[in-house]
Amino acid sequence: MNIYVIVAAAHENAVNHLNSKFKMYRYQEIPGEDEWKFLGWKNIHFISDKIKMGNKVLTGKFIANNEILTGEPVEIELRIAKDKKKYKISEMPDK
């Protein structure tokens, strides 16, 4: 299991405020020296895949000299895009 950290989020556009890209690092255990490896800007599908594979994805803050303070765990949630009253997921039958 790997540890991934999100340290920044780039919004898709000024109107809808969806976070479409996330600046990420992966923790690497190297004999004698552990470090955070910069992975670049990743989308929600990348994050979802990492969680699905059993990895830990956390929020965090990049300090300096390759030091990151880790925060809270990240989870993926399915929700209805519009706040309407028809066919709520939480009220759907299980059959």
All heavy atoms as an XYZ file, in Angstrom:
782
protein
N       0.838     -1.180      0.000
C       0.000      0.000      0.000
C       0.881      1.240      0.000
O       1.803      1.371      0.783
C      -0.920     -0.017      1.219
C      -1.781      1.211      1.319
S      -3.019      1.158      2.612
C      -2.058      1.629      4.028
N       0.574      2.158     -0.899
C       1.299      3.415     -0.990
C       0.525      4.538     -0.310
O      -0.683      4.430     -0.098
C       1.537      3.794     -2.455
C       2.526      2.871     -3.125
O       3.601      2.618     -2.591
N       2.167      2.361     -4.282
N       1.219      5.620     -0.027
C       0.591      6.814      0.538
C       0.721      7.929     -0.487
O       1.821      8.234     -0.953
C       1.257      7.229      1.859
C       1.119      6.105      2.894
C       0.641      8.523      2.382
C       1.905      6.339      4.166
N      -0.419      8.521     -0.844
C      -0.476      9.635     -1.775
C      -1.020     10.852     -1.041
O      -1.858     10.718     -0.152
C      -1.392      9.312     -2.956
C      -0.872      8.190     -3.819
C      -1.133      6.863     -3.496
C      -0.116      8.452     -4.950
C      -0.650      5.826     -4.279
C       0.365      7.417     -5.743
C       0.090      6.112     -5.397
O       0.578      5.096     -6.172
N      -0.551     12.046     -1.432
C      -1.014     13.278     -0.795
C      -1.380     14.303     -1.856
O      -0.645     14.505     -2.822
C       0.064     13.856      0.148
C      -0.366     15.195      0.709
C       0.346     12.903      1.285
N      -2.539     14.943     -1.651
C      -2.986     16.045     -2.495
C      -2.615     17.342     -1.780
O      -3.025     17.550     -0.636
C      -4.514     15.991     -2.704
C      -4.909     14.690     -3.417
C      -4.993     17.220     -3.489
C      -6.405     14.446     -3.426
N      -1.837     18.199     -2.456
C      -1.400     19.449     -1.822
C      -1.985     20.698     -2.486
O      -1.831     21.796     -1.959
C       0.142     19.553     -1.775
C       0.736     18.437     -0.935
C       0.725     19.572     -3.170
N      -2.642     20.554     -3.638
C      -3.245     21.699     -4.323
C      -4.340     21.201     -5.254
O      -4.332     20.043     -5.670
C      -2.191     22.470     -5.116
N      -5.292     22.088     -5.571
C      -6.384     21.759     -6.480
C      -6.574     22.892     -7.472
O      -6.617     24.056     -7.089
C      -7.665     21.515     -5.694
N      -6.678     22.543     -8.767
C      -6.911     23.537     -9.812
C      -8.357     23.408    -10.267
O      -8.795     22.327    -10.661
C      -5.957     23.302    -10.982
N      -9.092     24.507    -10.202
C     -10.505     24.488    -10.564
C     -10.686     24.451    -12.078
O      -9.923     25.072    -12.814
C     -11.209     25.699     -9.969
C     -11.111     25.739     -8.478
N     -11.802     24.866     -7.669
C     -10.380     26.510     -7.646
C     -11.515     25.117     -6.406
N     -10.644     26.108     -6.358
N     -11.706     23.722    -12.506
C     -11.970     23.582    -13.940
C     -12.246     24.938    -14.585
O     -11.712     25.265    -15.624
C     -13.160     22.647    -14.150
C     -13.439     22.342    -15.597
C     -14.534     21.330    -15.744
O     -14.543     20.345    -14.996
O     -15.395     21.538    -16.604
N     -13.116     25.714    -13.954
C     -13.363     27.082    -14.419
C     -14.009     27.890    -13.300
O     -14.390     27.345    -12.269
C     -14.214     27.112    -15.702
C     -15.609     26.564    -15.493
O     -16.300     26.935    -14.559
N     -16.027     25.672    -16.375
N     -14.131     29.173    -13.490
C     -14.627     30.057    -12.432
C     -16.117     29.899    -12.169
O     -16.607     30.313    -11.129
C     -14.314     31.500    -12.791
N     -16.845     29.265    -13.079
C     -18.291     29.164    -12.937
C     -18.721     27.943    -12.123
O     -19.517     28.050    -11.205
C     -18.972     29.143    -14.329
C     -20.476     28.954    -14.195
C     -18.665     30.425    -15.072
N     -18.202     26.767    -12.447
C     -18.728     25.570    -11.770
C     -17.898     25.104    -10.577
O     -18.342     24.277     -9.814
C     -18.961     24.432    -12.757
C     -17.701     23.768    -13.234
O     -16.626     23.943    -12.673
N     -17.813     22.974    -14.288
N     -16.709     25.583    -10.397
C     -15.869     25.313     -9.228
C     -15.576     23.833     -8.968
O     -15.293     23.451     -7.847
C     -16.479     25.934     -7.958
C     -16.589     27.414     -8.046
N     -15.501     28.247     -8.025
C     -17.667     28.212     -8.183
C     -15.901     29.490     -8.136
N     -17.210     29.506     -8.241
N     -15.654     23.002     -9.979
C     -15.261     21.600     -9.800
C     -13.744     21.515     -9.828
O     -13.091     22.109    -10.675
C     -15.843     20.720    -10.907
C     -17.349     20.532    -10.882
C     -17.781     19.746    -12.108
C     -17.785     19.810     -9.621
N     -13.204     20.753     -8.893
C     -11.752     20.554     -8.873
C     -11.401     19.485     -9.894
O     -11.686     18.319     -9.694
C     -11.295     20.131     -7.478
C     -11.475     21.250     -6.483
O     -11.316     22.412     -6.803
N     -11.824     20.897     -5.267
N     -10.798     19.888    -10.969
C     -10.543     18.930    -12.036
C      -9.140     18.346    -12.007
O      -8.925     17.268    -12.518
C     -10.799     19.573    -13.395
O      -9.954     20.678    -13.587
N      -8.202     19.029    -11.409
C      -6.829     18.519    -11.330
C      -6.287     18.752     -9.931
O      -6.569     19.760     -9.297
C      -5.951     19.214    -12.356
C      -6.410     19.017    -13.789
C      -5.278     18.502    -14.624
C      -5.710     18.383    -16.067
N      -6.122     17.069    -16.439
N      -5.477     17.787     -9.483
C      -4.946     17.817     -8.129
C      -3.444     17.586     -8.164
O      -2.975     16.641     -8.791
C      -5.622     16.734     -7.277
C      -7.122     16.870     -7.256
C      -7.906     16.252     -8.205
C      -7.732     17.624     -6.272
C      -9.278     16.382     -8.189
C      -9.104     17.763     -6.241
C      -9.879     17.146     -7.205
N      -2.688     18.442     -7.488
C      -1.233     18.308     -7.419
C      -0.911     17.249     -6.374
O      -1.279     17.376     -5.203
C      -0.610     19.647     -7.029
C       0.889     19.697     -7.140
C       1.381     21.113     -6.863
C       2.861     21.239     -7.092
N       3.306     22.614     -6.810
N      -0.203     16.193     -6.806
C      -0.021     15.033     -5.942
C       1.432     14.608     -5.781
O       2.256     14.794     -6.672
C      -0.830     13.859     -6.492
C      -2.323     14.132     -6.498
S      -3.276     12.649     -6.812
C      -2.972     11.742     -5.305
N       1.665     13.996     -4.624
C       2.947     13.385     -4.291
C       2.700     11.960     -3.804
O       1.635     11.651     -3.279
C       3.645     14.165     -3.168
C       4.193     15.496     -3.593
C       3.365     16.609     -3.695
C       5.539     15.645     -3.884
C       3.874     17.841     -4.075
C       6.048     16.875     -4.262
C       5.213     17.959     -4.358
O       5.725     19.181     -4.738
N       3.702     11.096     -3.971
C       3.664      9.725     -3.435
C       4.856      9.547     -2.507
O       5.984      9.922     -2.842
C       3.726      8.698     -4.556
C       3.618      7.258     -4.015
C       3.725      6.210     -5.095
N       5.113      6.143     -5.545
C       5.482      6.105     -6.811
N       4.598      6.142     -7.778
N       6.761      6.033     -7.123
N       4.597      8.950     -1.366
C       5.657      8.679     -0.404
C       6.438      7.458     -0.852
O       5.868      6.423     -1.176
C       5.063      8.442      0.982
C       6.112      8.329      2.065
C       6.856      9.433      2.448
C       6.351      7.118      2.693
C       7.815      9.340      3.436
C       7.307      7.013      3.685
C       8.028      8.117      4.048
O       8.980      8.019      5.029
N       7.758      7.573     -0.900
C       8.640      6.482     -1.300
C       9.569      6.139     -0.156
O      10.265      7.010      0.365
C       9.491      6.879     -2.513
C       8.742      6.964     -3.772
C       9.656      7.155     -4.968
O       9.168      7.436     -6.015
N      10.949      7.006     -4.841
N       9.561      4.881      0.200
C      10.515      4.416      1.212
C      11.764      3.925      0.493
O      11.732      2.936     -0.215
C       9.896      3.303      2.052
C       8.761      3.788      2.919
C       8.252      2.702      3.834
O       9.049      1.904      4.336
O       7.037      2.658      4.023
N      12.835      4.641      0.685
C      14.114      4.301      0.075
C      15.067      3.950      1.209
O      15.139      4.678      2.204
C      14.667      5.499     -0.734
C      13.663      5.879     -1.837
C      16.027      5.190     -1.320
C      13.988      7.178     -2.518
N      15.796      2.835      1.097
C      16.727      2.475      2.178
C      17.642      3.629      2.547
O      18.346      4.175      1.700
C      17.510      1.299      1.586
C      16.605      0.718      0.557
C      15.818      1.877      0.002
N      17.586      4.037      3.799
C      18.425      5.113      4.290
C      17.880      6.513      4.052
O      18.363      7.473      4.617
N      16.861      6.630      3.189
C      16.322      7.961      2.896
C      14.907      7.828      2.330
O      14.703      7.298      1.253
C      17.203      8.680      1.872
C      16.737     10.072      1.558
C      17.635     10.748      0.539
O      18.814     10.408      0.452
O      17.128     11.614     -0.168
N      13.912      8.311      3.069
C      12.538      8.321      2.591
C      12.266      9.672      1.949
O      12.820     10.684      2.353
C      11.560      8.097      3.749
C      11.766      6.727      4.394
O      12.347      5.841      3.748
O      11.344      6.565      5.538
N      11.397      9.694      0.948
C      11.116     10.967      0.287
C       9.746     10.981     -0.360
O       9.130      9.944     -0.589
C      12.166     11.276     -0.763
C      12.132     10.354     -1.969
C      13.145     10.746     -3.039
O      14.028     11.560     -2.761
O      13.031     10.234     -4.154
N       9.281     12.181     -0.664
C       8.047     12.392     -1.402
C       8.393     12.612     -2.868
O       9.214     13.456     -3.195
C       7.304     13.606     -0.868
C       6.729     13.390      0.486
C       7.278     13.766      1.681
C       5.512     12.737      0.801
N       6.462     13.385      2.715
C       5.362     12.752      2.204
C       4.508     12.132      0.049
C       4.267     12.190      2.858
C       3.421     11.574      0.696
C       3.311     11.614      2.076
N       7.758     11.845     -3.754
C       8.004     11.979     -5.188
C       6.840     12.745     -5.817
O       5.681     12.355     -5.663
C       8.128     10.611     -5.842
C       8.380     10.698     -7.319
C       8.490      9.360     -7.972
C       8.765      9.569     -9.448
N       8.409      8.436    -10.242
N       7.154     13.829     -6.524
C       6.131     14.623     -7.200
C       5.578     13.849     -8.385
O       6.320     13.358     -9.224
C       6.721     15.963     -7.659
C       5.760     16.817     -8.419
C       4.576     17.245     -7.842
C       6.037     17.189     -9.719
C       3.681     18.042     -8.542
C       5.156     17.985    -10.429
C       3.977     18.412     -9.840
N       4.252     13.718     -8.455
C       3.601     12.979     -9.532
C       2.993     13.875    -10.595
O       2.587     13.394    -11.644
C       2.492     12.082     -8.959
C       2.939     11.028     -7.953
C       1.738     10.277     -7.419
C       3.935     10.070     -8.583
N       2.863     15.154    -10.300
C       2.239     16.074    -11.245
C       0.789     16.340    -10.867
O       0.343     16.038     -9.764
N       0.059     16.915    -11.818
C      -1.364     17.216    -11.625
C      -2.178     16.029    -12.126
O      -2.053     15.637    -13.284
C      -1.732     18.486    -12.375
C      -1.138     19.700    -11.737
C       0.102     20.225    -11.980
C      -1.743     20.520    -10.744
N       0.311     21.326    -11.196
C      -0.817     21.540    -10.427
C      -2.974     20.508    -10.091
C      -1.091     22.528     -9.491
C      -3.241     21.500     -9.163
C      -2.314     22.491     -8.867
N      -3.005     15.463    -11.264
C      -3.780     14.262    -11.590
C      -5.279     14.552    -11.508
O      -5.720     15.418    -10.752
C      -3.433     13.116    -10.627
C      -1.961     12.749    -10.626
C      -1.532     12.245    -11.984
C      -0.067     11.839    -11.992
N       0.373     11.390    -13.298
N      -6.069     13.765    -12.248
C      -7.511     13.959    -12.218
C      -8.170     13.033    -11.196
O      -7.515     12.191    -10.585
C      -8.114     13.764    -13.617
C      -7.905     12.364    -14.152
O      -7.772     11.405    -13.405
N      -7.879     12.240    -15.463
N      -9.467     13.190    -11.033
C     -10.207     12.427    -10.036
C     -10.192     10.927    -10.334
O     -10.267     10.105     -9.425
C     -11.645     12.961     -9.892
C     -12.279     12.432     -8.601
C     -12.472     12.658    -11.121
C     -13.547     13.122     -8.208
N     -10.067     10.552    -11.601
C     -10.012      9.130    -11.966
C      -8.739      8.478    -11.422
O      -8.758      7.342    -10.957
C     -10.110      8.966    -13.477
C     -11.350      9.574    -14.047
N     -12.609      9.079    -13.808
C     -11.519     10.666    -14.819
C     -13.502      9.829    -14.414
N     -12.870     10.804    -15.037
N      -7.628      9.191    -11.491
C      -6.367      8.701    -10.930
C      -6.518      8.461     -9.428
O      -6.130      7.420     -8.904
C      -5.250      9.721    -11.203
C      -3.921      9.348    -10.636
C      -3.046      8.556    -11.357
C      -3.533      9.793     -9.380
C      -1.804      8.214    -10.829
C      -2.304      9.461     -8.837
C      -1.438      8.662     -9.571
N      -7.110      9.448     -8.742
C      -7.301      9.341     -7.292
C      -8.229      8.187     -6.955
O      -7.957      7.388     -6.054
C      -7.835     10.668     -6.722
C      -6.786     11.764     -6.927
C      -8.206     10.519     -5.251
C      -7.301     13.160     -6.709
N      -9.325      8.070     -7.683
C     -10.280      6.985     -7.461
C      -9.611      5.619     -7.636
O      -9.825      4.704     -6.834
C     -11.451      7.122     -8.437
O     -12.341      6.055     -8.304
N      -8.802      5.483     -8.666
C      -8.088      4.217     -8.901
C      -7.153      3.880     -7.745
O      -7.062      2.722     -7.325
C      -7.291      4.272    -10.208
C      -8.168      4.218    -11.438
O      -9.361      3.840    -11.327
O      -7.674      4.579    -12.525
N      -6.454      4.879     -7.227
C      -5.528      4.629     -6.114
C      -6.284      4.168     -4.870
O      -5.858      3.241     -4.178
C      -4.697      5.876     -5.796
C      -3.797      6.308     -6.928
C      -2.905      5.178     -7.375
C      -2.090      5.552     -8.592
N      -1.488      4.401     -9.240
N      -7.417      4.814     -4.580
C      -8.224      4.409     -3.426
C      -8.786      3.006     -3.638
O      -8.740      2.167     -2.732
C      -9.353      5.430     -3.177
C      -8.751      6.772     -2.737
C     -10.347      4.906     -2.150
C      -9.746      7.915     -2.683
N      -9.278      2.739     -4.828
C      -9.858      1.438     -5.155
C      -8.836      0.306     -5.002
O      -9.175     -0.802     -4.596
C     -10.407      1.475     -6.591
C     -11.161      0.245     -7.009
C     -11.869      0.414     -8.354
C     -11.027      1.087     -9.386
N     -11.671      1.197    -10.703
N      -7.569      0.588     -5.283
C      -6.510     -0.421     -5.169
C      -6.023     -0.595     -3.733
O      -5.119     -1.376     -3.473
C      -5.342     -0.067     -6.083
C      -5.703     -0.169     -7.556
S      -4.341      0.085     -8.738
C      -3.541      1.557     -8.162
N      -6.601      0.166     -2.781
C      -6.242      0.005     -1.381
C      -5.182      0.959     -0.874
O      -4.706      0.823      0.249
N      -4.789      1.921     -1.702
C      -3.801      2.914     -1.272
C      -4.450      3.959     -0.376
O      -5.656      4.162     -0.408
C      -3.186      3.599     -2.493
C      -2.412      2.628     -3.339
O      -1.373      2.141     -2.937
N      -2.944      2.321     -4.512
N      -3.632      4.641      0.387
C      -4.104      5.724      1.243
C      -3.874      7.040      0.502
O      -2.763      7.319      0.044
C      -3.328      5.721      2.556
C      -3.864      6.689      3.593
C      -3.038      6.675      4.850
C      -3.250      5.397      5.618
N      -2.605      5.420      6.947
N      -4.946      7.843      0.369
C      -4.849      9.166     -0.235
C      -5.247     10.180      0.830
O      -6.323     10.077      1.416
C      -5.749      9.302     -1.484
C      -5.644     10.705     -2.071
C      -5.382      8.264     -2.532
N      -4.366     11.140      1.079
C      -4.574     12.134      2.134
C      -4.499     13.543      1.568
O      -3.923     13.764      0.515
C      -3.481     11.997      3.205
C      -3.271     10.628      3.835
C      -1.992     10.621      4.653
C      -4.464     10.260      4.691
N      -5.059     14.500      2.313
C      -4.788     15.901      2.020
C      -3.448     16.228      2.666
O      -2.963     15.476      3.513
C      -5.871     16.821      2.604
O      -5.908     16.652      4.027
C      -7.231     16.522      2.005
N      -2.851     17.331      2.278
C      -1.580     17.698      2.887
C      -1.143     19.082      2.499
O      -1.804     19.792      1.750
N       0.011     19.455      3.037
C       0.576     20.771      2.762
C       2.069     20.607      2.501
O       2.788     20.025      3.314
C       0.352     21.692      3.963
C       0.867     23.088      3.760
C       0.546     23.960      4.955
C       1.055     25.359      4.732
N       0.750     26.229      5.875
N       2.506     21.120      1.356
C       3.927     21.094      1.010
C       4.610     22.231      1.761
O       4.208     23.387      1.663
C       4.105     21.266     -0.499
C       5.528     21.140     -0.945
C       6.089     19.890     -1.150
C       6.307     22.256     -1.153
C       7.412     19.762     -1.559
C       7.623     22.143     -1.560
C       8.170     20.890     -1.762
N       5.636     21.908      2.542
C       6.331     22.917      3.344
C       7.546     23.438      2.571
O       7.539     24.532      2.057
C       6.775     22.343      4.709
C       5.573     21.807      5.481
C       7.511     23.388      5.528
C       4.539     22.842      5.821
N       8.575     22.680      2.502
C       9.811     23.040      1.792
C      10.767     21.861      1.925
O      10.543     20.962      2.725
C      10.444     24.293      2.386
N      11.823     21.897      1.128
C      12.844     20.835      1.198
C      12.228     19.443      1.133
O      12.620     18.538      1.858
C      13.688     20.984      2.459
C      14.403     22.313      2.502
O      14.817     22.818      1.468
N      14.517     22.883      3.678
N      11.226     19.287      0.272
C      10.554     18.002      0.067
C       9.880     17.489      1.339
O       9.773     16.296      1.556
C      11.525     16.963     -0.490
C      10.817     15.928     -1.342
O       9.754     16.202     -1.892
N      11.393     14.763     -1.440
N       9.424     18.396      2.194
C       8.707     18.013      3.410
C       7.221     18.299      3.217
O       6.831     19.378      2.773
C       9.225     18.798      4.612
C       8.554     18.386      5.908
C       9.038     19.184      7.107
O      10.017     19.927      6.976
O       8.417     19.049      8.162
N       6.391     17.307      3.572
C       4.941     17.434      3.453
C       4.302     17.077      4.784
O       4.632     16.054      5.389
C       4.401     16.519      2.335
C       4.896     17.026      0.977
C       2.885     16.451      2.377
C       4.473     16.179     -0.194
N       3.387     17.933      5.217
C       2.579     17.631      6.394
C       1.287     16.991      5.906
O       0.597     17.558      5.061
C       2.264     18.901      7.185
C       3.460     19.665      7.734
C       2.993     20.944      8.418
C       4.244     18.803      8.708
N       0.969     15.802      6.399
C      -0.232     15.115      5.947
C      -1.439     15.529      6.766
O      -1.336     15.888      7.935
C      -0.058     13.584      6.012
O       0.242     13.193      7.341
C       1.035     13.128      5.070
N      -2.608     15.450      6.110
C      -3.863     15.832      6.731
C      -4.835     14.669      6.819
O      -4.476     13.588      7.267
N      -6.029     14.900      6.315
C      -7.123     13.944      6.453
C      -7.232     13.014      5.253
O      -6.845     13.361      4.140
C      -8.442     14.710      6.625
C      -8.463     15.633      7.828
C      -8.203     14.904      9.133
O      -8.674     13.774      9.299
O      -7.517     15.479     10.002
N      -7.819     11.822      5.454
C      -8.046     10.889      4.347
C      -9.048     11.453      3.335
O      -9.946     12.207      3.690
C      -8.627      9.647      5.028
C      -8.313      9.792      6.468
C      -8.200     11.256      6.747
N      -8.874     11.069      2.087
C      -9.757     11.473      0.998
C     -10.644     10.286      0.645
O     -10.201      9.139      0.656
C      -8.922     11.889     -0.238
C      -9.793     12.155     -1.446
C      -8.074     13.107      0.099
N     -11.916     10.566      0.344
C     -12.827      9.526     -0.120
C     -13.554     10.030     -1.359
O     -13.624     11.235     -1.608
C     -13.838      9.140      0.968
C     -14.753     10.252      1.382
C     -15.682      9.869      2.520
O     -15.422      8.882      3.236
O     -16.685     10.568      2.699
N     -14.086      9.112     -2.139
C     -14.847      9.447     -3.340
C     -16.324      9.213     -3.029
O     -16.688      8.203     -2.432
C     -14.421      8.563     -4.536
C     -12.914      8.691     -4.791
C     -15.226      8.896     -5.776
C     -12.451     10.058     -5.197
N     -17.165     10.151     -3.476
C     -18.585     10.086     -3.161
C     -19.408     10.241     -4.437
O     -19.096     11.065     -5.283
C     -18.916     11.218     -2.178
C     -20.361     11.338     -1.815
C     -20.598     12.472     -0.853
O     -20.469     13.641     -1.256
O     -20.915     12.181      0.314
N     -20.484      9.462     -4.540
C     -21.424      9.587     -5.636
C     -22.581     10.447     -5.152
O     -23.148     10.199     -4.085
C     -21.942      8.199     -6.048
C     -22.990      8.181     -7.144
C     -22.368      8.618     -8.464
C     -23.582      6.788     -7.261
N     -22.909     11.484     -5.914
C     -24.022     12.339     -5.510
C     -24.773     12.809     -6.748
O     -24.247     12.798     -7.853
C     -23.555     13.522     -4.686
C     -22.716     14.524     -5.422
C     -22.310     15.676     -4.504
N     -21.560     16.663     -5.218
C     -22.093     17.730     -5.820
N     -23.374     17.922     -5.773
N     -21.335     18.582     -6.460
N     -25.992     13.247     -6.542
C     -26.809     13.775     -7.624
C     -26.310     15.179     -7.959
O     -26.085     15.995     -7.065
C     -28.292     13.788     -7.212
C     -28.746     12.356     -6.915
C     -29.147     14.413     -8.300
C     -30.123     12.270     -6.303
N     -26.178     15.467     -9.241
C     -25.603     16.737     -9.673
C     -26.491     17.932     -9.355
O     -25.996     19.005     -9.047
C     -25.312     16.692    -11.176
N     -27.783     17.779     -9.434
C     -28.722     18.878     -9.163
C     -29.515     18.553     -7.910
O     -29.834     17.401     -7.646
C     -29.686     19.071    -10.337
C     -29.014     19.344    -11.646
C     -28.458     20.731    -11.689
C     -27.828     21.009    -13.047
N     -27.065     22.185    -13.086
N     -29.867     19.544     -7.153
C     -30.624     19.347     -5.924
C     -32.120     19.300     -6.243
O     -32.857     20.238     -5.987
C     -30.314     20.457     -4.925
C     -30.880     20.154     -3.549
O     -31.212     18.988     -3.287
O     -30.988     21.093     -2.750
N     -32.535     18.208     -6.849
C     -33.942     18.020     -7.214
C     -34.564     17.004     -6.267
O     -33.888     16.358     -5.481
C     -34.055     17.517     -8.663
C     -33.420     18.429     -9.685
C     -34.311     19.584    -10.016
C     -33.659     20.435    -11.089
N     -34.468     21.478    -11.563
N     -35.846     16.830     -6.376
C     -36.575     15.920     -5.490
C     -36.819     14.543     -6.104
O     -37.201     13.628     -5.417
C     -37.929     16.534     -5.101
C     -37.793     17.870     -4.409
C     -37.115     17.725     -3.072
C     -37.005     19.082     -2.393
N     -36.045     19.118     -1.350
N     -36.602     14.380     -7.407
C     -36.923     13.118     -8.075
C     -35.805     12.087     -7.916
O     -34.651     12.374     -8.174
C     -37.162     13.350     -9.572
C     -38.418     14.128     -9.865
C     -38.617     14.195    -11.361
C     -39.896     14.904    -11.706
N     -40.112     14.942    -13.150
N     -36.194     10.885     -7.512
C     -35.329      9.702     -7.531
C     -34.028      9.862     -6.759
O     -32.940      9.679     -7.271
C     -35.034      9.291     -8.984
C     -36.239      9.361     -9.883
C     -36.277     10.221    -10.966
C     -37.357      8.595     -9.605
C     -37.408     10.303    -11.764
C     -38.493      8.669    -10.391
C     -38.507      9.525    -11.495
O     -39.623      9.609    -12.272
N     -34.141     10.186     -5.492
C     -32.972     10.327     -4.635
C     -32.271      8.971     -4.466
O     -32.921      7.960     -4.244
C     -33.376     10.856     -3.254
C     -33.862     12.277     -3.270
C     -34.190     12.728     -1.866
C     -34.605     14.180     -1.850
N     -34.881     14.634     -0.492
N     -30.962      8.964     -4.554
C     -30.191      7.729     -4.401
C     -30.422      7.112     -3.042
O     -30.578      5.900     -2.907
C     -28.688      8.012     -4.644
C     -28.456      8.349     -6.119
C     -27.840      6.809     -4.232
C     -27.052      8.779     -6.430
N     -30.492      7.925     -2.007
C     -30.657      7.407     -0.639
C     -32.032      6.769     -0.419
O     -32.214      6.016      0.536
C     -30.453      8.532      0.374
O     -31.415      9.548      0.168
N     -32.991      7.037     -1.308
C     -34.330      6.470     -1.158
C     -34.636      5.374     -2.174
O     -35.761      4.886     -2.246
C     -35.362      7.591     -1.278
C     -35.242      8.614     -0.156
C     -36.177      9.794     -0.332
O     -36.973      9.817     -1.304
O     -36.118     10.707      0.501
N     -33.660      4.966     -2.972
C     -33.894      3.930     -3.980
C     -34.005      2.564     -3.318
O     -33.335      2.295     -2.319
C     -32.761      3.916     -4.995
C     -32.768      5.100     -5.910
S     -31.447      4.946     -7.126
C     -31.847      6.334     -8.151
N     -34.861      1.691     -3.904
C     -34.985      0.336     -3.351
C     -33.705     -0.457     -3.602
O     -32.935     -0.154     -4.506
C     -36.165     -0.249     -4.125
C     -36.239      0.536     -5.379
C     -35.718      1.904     -5.058
N     -33.499     -1.489     -2.801
C     -32.301     -2.314     -2.965
C     -32.572     -3.552     -3.826
O     -31.810     -4.504     -3.817
C     -31.731     -2.719     -1.598
C     -32.707     -3.523     -0.770
O     -33.862     -3.695     -1.200
O     -32.305     -3.996      0.299
N     -33.676     -3.549     -4.539
C     -34.038     -4.701     -5.407
C     -34.215     -4.263     -6.818
O     -34.528     -3.167     -7.125
C     -35.326     -5.337     -4.907
C     -35.146     -5.914     -3.530
C     -36.432     -6.480     -3.028
C     -36.167     -6.975     -1.623
N     -37.228     -7.241     -0.823
